Amino acid sequence: MNSQKVECPEEQLWKAALNDNETVITMYDGDINAETPLGNTALHIAASGGCLNAVKALLNRGVKVDCIDKDSLTPLFKAVKGGNQEIACHLLYKGADFSILDSEGATLLHHAAHKGMTKFLQQLLEKQKVDPLSKDSSGQLPLHMACSGGHVDIVKILLACNGGQVDCIADESKYTPLHEAAFWGRKKVVKFLLENHASINAKTALNQTPLTLAKICGHTYVSELIRSRGGILEGESNTLS
């Protein structure tokens, strides 16, 4: 007796999206917007998986661009979260909604900044309806995300958008961009921020300085760099600088 599972037509579509198989998608004669149990369409699957050929084939078939999954995320948002810049740019070009937020209040700009998606981020800013000073639910700006991700080029772009305010503070943690870069050991970003007069001994909500965070996280080079510029540890006197 043959117990092999027979795929439903929708499963063939979803598999084609996952495998970047534009031929199957082009020939598919069922519901092109069919959803998985988690609310993902084939476009969600292709966008998050980095399958550009499948994305283009689905769009040519008239798939809904702004369908949402169970987490209320669109294919564009999933492409950005997955770091798939070319797909994100293509969906944006095709008119995808760029105003949606994730469950933590983060915008596409936050995620693009963290992923280092320079081209896509610039295209978003050109829309002039995306606020580079928007905050997520914890009060972080896209600039904080760029610093934690270690992307100096994006840090420069976002600083130009906020008038060079290098010490903007996240609402909850009171982290500055320098705190973020120090915590994650992003030496190039730390160096750039210090060269642009970031407050070297600013304190977080837990009274931690950038040097404290770099030390705690074991980032020796960053610790030495901050110390050489006058950075102090939590509890030390500013006279040491």
C-alpha positions in Angstrom: 0.0 0.0 0.0 1.4 3.4 -1.0 1.3 5.7 2.0 3.2 8.5 0.3 1.6 11.9 1.1 0.1 13.6 -1.9 0.8 17.3 -2.1 -2.1 19.7 -2.5 -1.7 22.3 -5.3 -1.0 25.0 -2.8 2.0 23.1 -1.3 3.4 22.9 -4.8 3.2 26.6 -5.1 4.8 27.3 -1.7 7.6 24.8 -2.5 8.2 26.6 -5.8 8.5 29.9 -4.0 10.9 28.4 -1.6 13.0 26.9 -4.3 12.9 30.0 -6.6 11.2 28.0 -9.3 9.6 30.5 -11.6 8.5 27.9 -14.1 6.1 26.2 -11.7 4.8 29.6 -10.5 4.1 30.7 -14.0 2.2 27.5 -14.9 0.3 27.3 -11.6 -3.5 27.6 -12.1 -4.7 27.7 -8.5 -5.1 30.5 -6.0 -1.9 32.5 -6.3 -2.6 34.1 -2.9 -3.1 30.8 -1.0 -2.0 31.0 2.6 -0.1 28.5 4.7 -1.5 27.7 8.2 0.8 30.6 9.5 -0.7 33.0 7.0 2.2 33.1 4.7 1.6 33.5 1.0 4.0 32.3 -1.7 5.3 35.9 -1.9 6.1 35.9 1.8 8.0 32.7 1.4 10.0 33.9 -1.7 10.7 37.3 -0.2 12.0 36.0 3.2 14.0 33.3 1.4 15.8 35.6 -1.0 14.2 34.1 -4.1 14.1 37.0 -6.5 13.0 35.0 -9.6 10.1 33.6 -7.7 9.1 37.1 -6.4 9.1 38.5 -9.9 7.1 35.6 -11.3 4.5 35.9 -8.5 4.2 39.7 -9.1 3.7 39.0 -12.8 0.9 36.6 -11.8 -0.8 39.4 -9.9 -0.1 38.3 -6.4 -1.2 40.7 -3.6 1.8 42.8 -2.7 0.8 43.8 0.8 -0.8 40.6 2.2 0.0 40.1 5.9 0.9 36.9 7.8 -0.2 36.0 11.3 2.4 38.4 12.7 0.9 41.2 10.5 4.1 41.4 8.4 4.1 41.9 4.7 6.4 40.3 2.2 8.4 43.6 2.0 8.9 43.5 5.8 10.0 39.9 5.7 12.5 40.6 2.9 14.1 43.4 4.9 14.2 41.3 8.1 15.9 38.6 6.1 18.4 41.1 4.7 17.3 40.5 1.1 18.0 44.0 -0.3 17.4 43.4 -4.0 14.0 41.9 -3.3 13.2 44.7 -0.9 14.1 47.3 -3.5 12.0 45.5 -6.1 9.0 45.3 -3.9 9.3 48.9 -3.0 9.5 49.8 -6.7 6.3 47.7 -7.3 4.5 49.9 -4.8 4.6 47.8 -1.6 3.5 49.6 1.6 6.5 50.9 3.5 4.6 52.4 6.5 4.0 49.1 8.3 5.4 48.5 11.8 6.4 45.2 13.5 5.1 44.1 16.9 7.8 46.1 18.6 7.0 49.3 16.8 10.0 49.2 14.6 9.8 50.5 11.1 11.4 49.2 7.9 14.0 51.9 8.4 15.0 50.4 11.8 15.5 47.0 10.3 17.2 48.2 7.1 19.7 50.2 9.3 20.4 47.1 11.5 20.9 44.9 8.4 23.2 47.4 6.6 20.9 47.7 3.6 22.3 51.0 2.4 20.6 51.1 -1.0 17.2 50.2 0.3 17.5 52.7 3.2 18.3 55.5 0.8 15.3 54.6 -1.3 13.1 54.7 1.8 14.4 58.1 2.8 13.8 59.4 -0.8 10.1 58.6 -0.3 10.1 61.6 2.2 7.4 59.9 4.2 9.7 57.8 6.3 10.8 59.5 9.5 14.5 58.8 10.3 13.7 60.0 13.9 11.0 57.4 14.4 11.3 55.4 17.6 10.3 51.8 18.3 8.5 50.7 21.4 11.7 50.9 23.5 12.6 54.4 22.2 15.4 53.3 19.8 16.0 55.3 16.6 17.2 53.7 13.4 20.6 55.3 14.3 20.9 53.1 17.3 20.2 50.1 15.1 22.8 51.1 12.6 25.4 51.4 15.4 24.5 48.0 16.9 24.8 46.5 13.5 28.2 48.1 12.9 27.3 50.0 9.7 29.3 53.2 9.5 27.9 54.2 6.1 24.4 54.1 7.4 25.4 55.9 10.6 26.7 58.7 8.4 23.5 58.9 6.4 21.2 58.9 9.5 23.3 61.5 11.3 22.9 63.8 8.3 19.2 63.4 8.6 19.1 64.4 12.3 21.3 67.4 12.1 24.3 65.5 13.5 22.8 64.8 16.9 25.2 62.1 17.8 24.0 61.7 21.4 20.3 60.9 20.9 19.1 58.8 23.8 16.9 55.7 23.7 13.9 56.2 26.0 14.1 53.1 28.1 17.7 52.1 28.3 19.1 55.6 27.9 21.6 54.2 25.5 23.3 56.6 23.1 24.6 55.4 19.8 28.0 55.1 21.3 26.7 52.8 24.0 25.2 50.6 21.3 28.4 50.5 19.3 30.5 49.8 22.5 28.2 47.0 23.7 28.4 45.2 20.4 32.1 45.9 19.8 31.7 47.8 16.6 35.1 49.4 16.5 34.7 51.3 13.3 31.5 52.9 14.5 32.9 53.7 17.9 35.9 55.4 16.2 33.6 57.4 13.9 31.3 58.5 16.8 34.2 59.6 18.9 35.7 61.6 16.0 32.3 63.3 15.8 32.3 64.3 19.4 30.0 61.7 20.9 29.7 62.0 24.7 32.3 59.5 25.8 31.1 59.1 29.4 27.3 59.3 29.0 25.5 57.0 31.4 22.7 54.5 30.7 19.6 54.0 32.9 21.8 51.5 34.8 24.6 54.1 35.2 26.9 52.4 32.7 29.3 54.2 30.5 30.3 53.1 27.0 33.7 51.9 28.5 31.8 49.8 31.1 29.7 48.1 28.4 32.8 47.4 26.2 34.6 45.9 29.2 31.7 43.8 30.3 31.3 42.4 26.8 35.0 41.6 26.4 35.7 44.0 23.6 39.4 44.7 24.3 40.2 46.9 21.3 37.0 49.0 21.8 37.8 49.3 25.5 41.3 50.5 24.8 40.1 52.9 22.2 37.5 54.5 24.5 40.0 54.6 27.4 42.6 56.3 25.2 40.1 59.1 24.4 39.2 59.7 28.1 36.6 57.1 28.7 35.9 56.1 32.3 34.4 53.0 33.9 31.2 53.1 36.0 32.1 54.5 39.4 35.3 56.2 38.3 35.7 60.0 38.6 35.6 62.1 35.5 38.9 63.7 36.5 40.5 60.5 35.1 39.7 61.7 31.6 
